[in-house]
Amino acid sequence: MVAETVVTLEKITALCKRRGFIFQTADIYNGLNGVYDSGPLGTLMKENIRQAWKQSLRALPYDILFVDGAILGNEAMWRASGHIENFHDPLVECKACNARFRTDDVDLNKACTRCGKKDWSESREFHMMFKTQLGASVEQASAAYLRPETAQSIFVNFKNIISSSRVKIPFGVAQIGKAFRNEITPKQFLFRMREFEQMEMEFFCKHEDAQNLFEFWRTERLNFFSHIGITPEKLRLRAHEQTELSHYSSATSDVEYEFPFGWKELEGIAHRGNYDLSQHSKFSGKELAVFDDATKSSYVPDVVECSVGVDRLFLTLLFDAYSEEQLEKETRTVLRLHPRIAPVKAALLPLVDSLGEPFRQLARELRMQGIEVQFDSSGSIGKRYRRQDEIGTPFCFTYDYQSAEDQSVTVRHRDSMQQERIAFDQIQNYIKQALLA
């Protein structure tokens, strides 16, 4: 009987560095707190996450358009959205060592974890947006902010999108992009960062349809995570209490995942009403209402928002997939990632290097079709299997002496370690079928 794996943040962090998923930014210069680089495997896996998210939206019976907004935004836009006034976190400071913490992360009845003293400042609001200046001017008019979310570029482009694309309500606008928040205490590796990537979708609808669509998106987004292989029992929907709601929200629910450090938000689904478009219309003086042919009247659409972080989802998938198995002489580390999410779809392993040419050619053909594979002829076959297990590769194909005679190969399955024999010319279809499952 295999003992249940104890997954820790330390194990995931070590695996990410060892196998090239995630590196600390500027590691040779002691890094930058809350900022990370994606390594070769992390880059591949994140692209698979983005593609899965896009496909989940395109599969639904609604028009979903995709945009790519600017990272910089002028102050007027952020004032209209409410971020200048409301985008704060509570901060408390240790007077002895000047260490700063989120107020909700510390017990003020206990000593500082940095210096051991107990001398706390009063809690105050800390603004989380990164401010900069455009050009050489230092006048207030030149102030700009790095976006703390991607949504506002969708709202301010609403009329441009609806007129150029000729879509009708209801429809969604989605984008994937970087966002920046000056977090007081970035923590838990990729869970809370200062530079991160968001996948957000704003769904525009009539007010009378908004609540039903809010329920629809709650269900759809929860199902998405199971679809990409996350354990359903570790997922839940949690409705926000009235005191938790953002200034723009009339209802919000989080899809939460049971991390080793507790149940935490994975994705937020919010009924934003018509707050955003109304605010931008008010502050800009531009009309952002739409005309309803049926009622011969204009209205400002409501919005249901779905927002998930690429990095946080990436971390969740690693936690959920990580497994350790005790074999006779060693511990096998496995990432049981869904084939659609796994950074490498298959490993092509000639038994010896002299048998490698058929696999070298196949590797080129598969990569040209967008299927990421690794060719590896170095070391014992057992060690090569272990390397692939640890990065989540679903299948290993071995070309041996029998292959040269009958054009068959051995398929070794990551999760079960079982093997079977298939024809060489069936490898491509074998992988493609797994990606469709």
C-alpha positions as CSV (number, residue, x, y, z in Angstrom):
1,M,0.0,0.0,0.0
2,V,1.4,3.4,-1.0
3,A,1.4,6.0,1.8
4,E,-0.3,9.3,1.1
5,T,2.2,11.9,-0.2
6,V,2.8,14.9,2.1
7,V,3.2,17.8,-0.3
8,T,5.0,20.8,1.0
9,L,5.8,24.2,-0.4
10,E,9.5,23.4,0.0
11,K,9.2,20.3,-2.1
12,I,7.4,22.2,-4.9
13,T,9.9,25.1,-4.8
14,A,12.8,22.7,-5.0
15,L,11.3,20.8,-7.9
16,C,10.6,24.0,-9.8
17,K,14.2,25.1,-9.6
18,R,15.8,21.6,-10.2
19,R,13.7,20.9,-13.3
20,G,13.5,24.3,-14.8
21,F,9.9,25.3,-14.1
22,I,10.5,28.5,-12.1
23,F,13.6,30.5,-11.2
24,Q,14.0,33.3,-8.7
25,T,14.3,36.6,-10.7
26,A,18.0,37.8,-10.9
27,D,19.0,34.9,-8.6
28,I,22.7,35.6,-9.0
29,Y,22.0,39.1,-7.5
30,N,20.1,37.6,-4.6
31,G,16.7,37.9,-6.3
32,L,13.8,40.2,-6.1
33,N,11.1,39.4,-3.5
34,G,7.8,38.5,-5.0
35,V,9.0,38.3,-8.6
36,Y,9.9,35.1,-10.5
37,D,11.0,33.9,-14.0
38,S,9.6,31.0,-15.9
39,G,12.1,28.4,-17.0
40,P,11.9,26.3,-20.1
41,L,9.3,23.8,-18.6
42,G,7.4,26.5,-16.8
43,T,7.0,28.5,-20.0
44,L,5.6,25.4,-21.8
45,M,3.3,24.6,-19.0
46,K,2.0,28.1,-18.6
47,E,1.3,28.3,-22.4
48,N,-0.8,25.0,-22.0
49,I,-2.7,26.6,-19.1
50,R,-3.5,29.7,-21.3
51,Q,-4.6,27.5,-24.2
52,A,-6.9,25.4,-21.9
53,W,-8.5,28.6,-20.5
54,K,-9.1,30.0,-24.0
55,Q,-10.6,26.8,-25.2
56,S,-12.9,26.6,-22.2
57,L,-14.3,30.0,-23.2
58,R,-14.6,29.2,-26.9
59,A,-16.5,26.0,-26.2
60,L,-19.4,27.9,-24.7
61,P,-22.5,29.1,-26.7
62,Y,-21.5,32.8,-26.4
63,D,-19.4,35.2,-28.4
64,I,-16.1,35.7,-26.5
65,L,-13.6,38.2,-28.0
66,F,-10.0,38.5,-27.0
67,V,-8.0,41.7,-26.6
68,D,-4.5,42.7,-25.3
69,G,-4.6,45.9,-23.4
70,A,-1.7,48.2,-22.4
71,I,0.1,47.6,-19.1
72,L,0.3,51.4,-18.4
73,G,-2.8,53.4,-17.6
74,N,-3.3,57.1,-16.9
75,E,-4.4,58.4,-13.6
76,A,-7.8,59.4,-14.8
77,M,-8.7,55.8,-15.7
78,W,-7.7,54.5,-12.3
79,R,-9.5,57.2,-10.5
80,A,-12.7,56.4,-12.4
81,S,-12.3,52.7,-11.6
82,G,-12.0,53.4,-7.9
83,H,-8.5,52.0,-7.6
84,I,-6.9,55.3,-6.6
85,E,-9.2,55.6,-3.7
86,N,-9.9,51.9,-2.8
87,F,-6.9,49.7,-3.8
88,H,-5.3,49.4,-0.3
89,D,-4.2,46.7,2.1
90,P,-3.9,47.1,5.9
91,L,-0.3,47.5,6.9
92,V,1.4,47.3,10.3
93,E,5.1,48.0,11.0
94,C,7.4,46.7,13.7
95,K,8.9,49.9,15.3
96,A,12.0,48.0,16.4
97,C,13.2,46.6,13.0
98,N,10.9,48.5,10.6
99,A,9.7,45.2,9.1
100,R,6.2,45.6,7.4
101,F,3.4,43.1,7.4
102,R,-0.2,42.9,6.3
103,T,-2.2,43.5,9.4
104,D,-4.3,40.3,8.8
105,D,-1.1,38.2,8.6
106,V,0.2,38.9,12.1
107,D,-1.0,38.6,15.7
108,L,-0.3,41.9,17.3
109,N,-0.4,40.3,20.7
110,K,2.8,38.4,19.8
111,A,6.3,39.4,19.0
112,C,7.7,40.3,15.6
113,T,8.8,37.2,13.7
114,R,11.8,39.2,12.4
115,C,13.4,40.6,15.5
116,G,11.5,39.1,18.4
117,K,10.4,42.5,19.8
118,K,6.7,43.5,20.5
119,D,6.4,47.1,19.4
120,W,3.8,47.5,16.7
121,S,2.6,50.6,14.9
122,E,-1.0,51.4,14.4
123,S,-2.6,49.7,11.4
124,R,-2.8,51.9,8.3
125,E,-3.9,51.6,4.7
126,F,-1.1,50.9,2.2
127,H,-1.7,51.7,-1.5
128,M,-0.7,48.8,-3.7
129,M,-0.4,50.3,-7.1
130,F,3.0,51.0,-8.7
131,K,3.2,54.7,-9.8
132,T,5.5,56.1,-12.5
133,Q,6.0,59.2,-14.6
134,L,5.7,59.4,-18.4
135,G,8.5,61.2,-20.2
136,A,10.7,63.8,-18.6
137,S,7.9,65.8,-17.0
138,V,7.2,65.4,-13.3
139,E,3.9,67.2,-13.4
140,Q,0.8,65.4,-12.0
141,A,-0.6,65.2,-15.6
142,S,2.3,62.9,-16.5
143,A,1.5,60.3,-13.8
144,A,0.7,56.8,-14.8
145,Y,0.2,53.5,-13.1
146,L,1.1,49.9,-13.8
147,R,-2.2,48.0,-14.0
148,P,-3.1,46.0,-10.9
149,E,-5.6,44.1,-13.0
150,T,-6.3,43.6,-16.7
151,A,-10.1,44.4,-16.6
152,Q,-10.0,48.2,-17.0
153,S,-8.6,48.2,-20.6
154,I,-11.7,46.1,-21.5
155,F,-14.1,48.6,-20.0
156,V,-12.6,51.7,-21.5
157,N,-12.5,50.0,-24.9
158,F,-16.1,48.8,-24.6
159,K,-17.5,51.0,-27.3
160,N,-14.5,50.4,-29.6
161,I,-15.0,46.7,-29.3
162,I,-18.8,46.6,-29.8
163,S,-18.7,48.9,-32.8
164,S,-15.7,47.3,-34.6
165,S,-16.8,43.7,-33.9
166,R,-20.5,44.1,-34.3
167,V,-21.4,41.8,-31.5
168,K,-24.6,41.9,-29.6
169,I,-25.3,41.7,-25.8
170,P,-24.7,39.2,-24.2
171,F,-21.0,38.7,-25.1
172,G,-17.7,38.4,-23.3
173,V,-14.3,40.1,-23.7
174,A,-11.2,38.2,-22.4
175,Q,-7.6,38.9,-22.1
176,I,-4.4,37.4,-20.6
177,G,-1.7,39.7,-19.4
178,K,0.7,40.9,-16.7
179,A,-0.5,42.8,-13.6
180,F,1.4,44.4,-10.8
181,R,0.7,44.9,-7.1
182,N,3.0,46.2,-4.5
183,E,2.2,43.5,-2.0
184,I,3.3,44.2,1.5
185,T,4.4,40.6,2.1
186,P,4.6,38.4,-0.9
187,K,4.5,34.8,0.3
188,Q,4.0,31.1,-0.4
189,F,6.1,31.2,-3.5
190,L,3.9,31.9,-6.5
191,F,0.7,32.3,-4.5
192,R,1.1,36.0,-3.8
193,M,3.5,37.9,-6.1
194,R,4.2,41.5,-7.1
195,E,4.4,40.8,-10.8
196,F,1.9,38.1,-12.0
197,E,-0.2,37.1,-14.9
198,Q,-4.0,37.2,-15.0
199,M,-6.7,35.6,-17.2
200,E,-9.8,37.7,-17.0
201,M,-13.1,37.7,-18.8
202,E,-15.8,40.4,-18.6
203,F,-19.2,39.2,-19.7
204,F,-21.6,42.0,-20.7
205,C,-25.3,41.4,-20.3
206,K,-28.7,42.9,-19.5
207,H,-29.4,43.6,-15.8
208,E,-32.3,41.2,-15.7
209,D,-30.1,38.4,-17.0
210,A,-27.1,39.1,-14.8
211,Q,-27.9,37.0,-11.7
212,N,-28.6,33.9,-13.8
213,L,-25.4,34.4,-15.8
214,F,-23.5,34.9,-12.5
215,E,-24.8,31.4,-11.5
216,F,-23.9,30.0,-14.9
217,W,-20.3,31.3,-14.7
218,R,-19.9,30.0,-11.2
219,T,-20.7,26.5,-12.4
220,E,-18.6,26.7,-15.6
221,R,-15.5,28.0,-13.9
222,L,-15.6,25.3,-11.2
223,N,-16.0,22.7,-13.9
224,F,-13.0,24.0,-15.8
225,F,-10.6,23.1,-13.0
226,S,-11.8,19.5,-12.9
227,H,-11.6,19.4,-16.7
228,I,-7.8,20.2,-16.6
229,G,-7.2,17.5,-14.0
230,I,-7.5,19.1,-10.5
231,T,-8.9,16.8,-7.9
232,P,-12.6,17.8,-7.5
233,E,-12.7,17.0,-3.8
234,K,-10.1,19.7,-3.3
235,L,-12.2,22.4,-4.9
236,R,-15.2,24.3,-3.6
237,L,-17.3,27.4,-4.3
238,R,-17.4,29.9,-1.5
239,A,-19.8,32.9,-1.6
240,H,-18.4,36.2,-0.1
241,E,-20.0,37.6,3.0
242,Q,-21.4,41.1,2.6
243,T,-18.5,42.6,4.5
244,E,-16.0,41.0,2.0
245,L,-17.5,42.4,-1.1
246,S,-15.4,44.8,-3.2
247,H,-16.8,48.3,-3.7
248,Y,-18.1,47.4,-7.2
249,S,-19.6,44.0,-6.4
250,S,-23.1,43.0,-5.6
251,A,-22.2,39.3,-5.3
252,T,-18.9,37.4,-5.5
253,S,-17.9,33.8,-5.2
254,D,-14.4,32.3,-5.1
255,V,-13.4,28.9,-6.5
256,E,-11.1,27.7,-3.7
257,Y,-8.5,25.0,-3.5
258,E,-7.3,23.1,-0.5
259,F,-3.6,24.0,-0.4
260,P,-1.3,22.6,2.3
261,F,-1.6,26.0,3.9
262,G,-5.4,26.0,3.9
263,W,-8.4,26.8,1.6
264,K,-7.4,29.7,-0.6
265,E,-8.8,31.5,-3.6
266,L,-8.1,30.2,-7.0
267,E,-10.5,32.2,-9.1
268,G,-13.0,34.9,-8.4
269,I,-16.4,35.3,-10.1
270,A,-18.0,38.7,-9.5
271,H,-21.3,40.3,-10.4
272,R,-20.0,43.8,-10.9
273,G,-23.4,45.3,-12.0
274,N,-22.9,48.3,-14.3
275,Y,-20.5,50.0,-12.0
276,D,-17.5,50.0,-14.3
277,L,-19.1,51.3,-17.5
278,S,-21.1,53.9,-15.5
279,Q,-18.0,55.2,-13.8
280,H,-16.0,55.5,-17.0
281,S,-18.9,57.2,-18.7
282,K,-19.2,59.7,-15.8
283,F,-15.5,60.5,-15.5
284,S,-14.8,60.6,-19.3
285,G,-18.0,62.3,-20.4
286,K,-18.4,59.6,-23.1
287,E,-21.6,57.7,-23.6
288,L,-21.1,53.9,-22.9
289,A,-24.7,52.8,-23.1
290,V,-26.0,50.5,-25.8
291,F,-29.3,50.7,-27.7
292,D,-31.9,47.9,-27.4
293,D,-33.8,47.5,-30.6
294,A,-36.5,45.5,-28.9
295,T,-37.4,48.2,-26.3
296,K,-36.1,51.2,-28.3
297,S,-34.2,52.4,-25.3
298,S,-30.6,52.6,-24.2
299,Y,-29.0,51.0,-21.1
300,V,-25.6,50.4,-19.5
301,P,-24.8,46.7,-19.5
302,D,-24.1,44.7,-16.3
303,V,-20.9,42.7,-16.1
304,V,-20.0,39.3,-14.7
305,E,-16.3,38.9,-14.2
306,C,-14.2,35.7,-14.0
307,S,-10.6,36.3,-13.0
308,V,-7.9,33.7,-12.3
309,G,-4.1,34.0,-12.1
310,V,-1.9,32.0,-14.4
311,D,0.8,31.7,-11.8
312,R,-1.5,30.7,-9.0
313,L,-3.2,28.1,-11.2
314,F,0.2,26.9,-12.2
315,L,1.1,26.4,-8.5
316,T,-2.2,24.7,-7.8
317,L,-1.7,22.2,-10.6
318,L,1.8,21.4,-9.3
319,F,0.5,20.8,-5.7
320,D,-2.4,18.7,-7.0
321,A,-0.2,16.6,-9.3
322,Y,2.8,16.0,-7.0
323,S,3.2,12.5,-5.8
324,E,5.8,10.3,-4.2
325,E,5.9,6.5,-4.4
326,Q,8.1,4.3,-2.4
327,L,9.5,1.6,-4.8
328,E,11.9,-1.3,-3.8
329,K,15.1,0.7,-3.9
330,E,14.1,4.3,-4.3
331,T,11.4,7.0,-4.0
332,R,9.7,7.9,-7.3
333,T,8.6,11.5,-7.7
334,V,5.7,11.9,-10.2
335,L,3.8,14.9,-11.5
336,R,0.4,13.4,-12.5
337,L,-0.5,16.3,-14.8
338,H,-3.3,16.0,-17.3
339,P,-1.7,15.4,-20.8
340,R,-3.1,18.8,-22.0
341,I,-1.3,20.6,-19.2
342,A,2.0,18.6,-19.1
343,P,4.8,20.7,-20.5
344,V,6.2,17.7,-22.4
345,K,3.7,15.4,-24.0
346,A,6.0,12.4,-24.7
347,A,9.6,11.4,-24.3
348,L,11.3,9.5,-27.2
349,L,13.9,7.3,-25.7
350,P,16.1,5.1,-28.0
351,L,17.5,2.2,-25.9
352,V,21.0,3.1,-27.1
353,D,22.1,6.2,-29.0
354,S,22.9,4.2,-32.2
355,L,19.2,3.5,-32.5
356,G,18.2,7.1,-32.2
357,E,17.7,8.4,-35.8
358,P,14.1,7.3,-36.2
359,F,13.2,9.1,-33.0
360,R,15.2,12.2,-33.9
361,Q,13.2,12.6,-37.1
362,L,9.9,11.9,-35.3
363,A,10.7,14.5,-32.7
364,R,11.2,17.2,-35.4
365,E,7.9,16.2,-37.1
366,L,5.9,16.3,-33.8
367,R,7.4,19.7,-32.8
368,M,6.4,21.1,-36.2
369,Q,2.8,20.1,-35.3
370,G,3.0,21.9,-32.0
371,I,3.4,18.8,-29.9
372,E,6.3,19.2,-27.4
373,V,8.4,16.1,-27.0
374,Q,11.9,15.4,-25.6
375,F,14.5,13.2,-27.2
376,D,16.8,11.6,-24.6
377,S,19.4,9.0,-25.3
378,S,21.6,9.7,-22.2
379,G,21.9,7.3,-19.2
380,S,20.0,4.1,-18.3
381,I,16.4,3.8,-19.4
382,G,15.3,3.6,-15.8
383,K,16.9,7.0,-14.9
384,R,15.4,8.5,-18.1
385,Y,12.0,7.3,-17.0
386,R,12.5,9.0,-13.6
387,R,13.4,12.3,-15.1
388,Q,10.3,12.2,-17.2
389,D,8.1,11.2,-14.3
390,E,9.3,14.2,-12.3
391,I,8.4,16.7,-15.0
392,G,5.0,15.1,-15.7
393,T,5.5,13.5,-19.1
394,P,2.5,11.2,-19.7
395,F,4.2,8.7,-22.1
396,C,7.7,7.4,-22.8
397,F,8.3,5.6,-26.1
398,T,11.3,3.3,-26.3
399,Y,12.9,2.3,-29.6
400,D,14.9,-0.9,-29.1
401,Y,16.5,-3.7,-31.2
402,Q,13.1,-5.3,-31.8
403,S,11.8,-2.0,-33.2
404,A,14.4,-2.1,-35.9
405,E,13.0,-5.5,-37.0
406,D,9.3,-5.1,-36.7
407,Q,8.7,-1.2,-36.5
408,S,7.1,-1.4,-33.1
409,V,7.9,0.5,-29.9
410,T,7.2,0.2,-26.2
411,V,4.9,2.7,-24.6
412,R,5.5,3.2,-20.9
413,H,2.7,5.0,-19.0
414,R,3.7,7.6,-16.3
415,D,1.0,6.9,-13.7
416,S,0.8,3.2,-13.8
417,M,4.3,2.4,-15.1
418,Q,2.7,-0.3,-17.3
419,Q,4.0,-0.9,-20.7
420,E,2.5,-2.0,-24.0
421,R,3.7,-2.4,-27.6
422,I,2.4,-0.4,-30.5
423,A,3.4,0.3,-34.1
424,F,5.9,3.1,-34.7
425,D,3.6,4.8,-37.1
426,Q,0.8,5.0,-34.5
427,I,2.8,7.2,-32.1
428,Q,1.5,10.5,-33.3
429,N,-2.2,9.3,-33.1
430,Y,-1.5,7.8,-29.7
431,I,-0.4,11.2,-28.3
432,K,-3.1,13.2,-30.1
433,Q,-5.8,10.9,-28.7
434,A,-4.5,11.4,-25.2
435,L,-4.7,15.2,-25.6
436,L,-8.3,15.0,-26.7
437,A,-9.4,12.9,-23.7
